[in-house]
Amino acid sequence: MTHTDDAKIVTATRTIDAPAAAIFELIADPSRQPDWDGNNNLARAEAGQRVHAVGDVFHTMLTSDSVRDNHVVEFEEGKRIAWCPSDAGAEPAGHLWRWELEPTSDGRTRVTHTYDWTHLADPKRFERARSTTSDNLSASLEKLAATVGSD
């Protein structure tokens, strides 16, 4: 089966009833990410890893008990953050998670979540990558909206 690059970029968008700064704080603080992970893949992350710049690396423990290093490759405070995960101590595998936040005129925020695996080179990872759908991303957006609303 042939997959186009378009099939390797999955997105979901939702408008959340909260300011961009509050939403961004939840995304940029890895210790909060398990609270809203719609893939149910993250078990925990140590506190004190708040992302501040491209080049930062934060660590998460997956539900499979493996550790992921997450290499920040895009960062604009309050607006955009993206990271490429890797096995602990390894180079990134070639997939990327991106969050883009756009304030709306009514004080809410349009949030776009993207999973991009166009540069993923390890065929053993393709099945898992294919299983990440816009529904998974939407689930993260739903949980993120509920989390920011409960803070």
Beta strands, then each sheet from edge to edge (+ up, - down):
strand 1: 9-16
strand 2: 42-44
strand 3: 57-62
strand 4: 67-76
strand 5: 80-87
strand 6: 96-103
strand 7: 109-116
sheet 1: 1+ 7- 6+ 5- 4+ 3- 2+
end
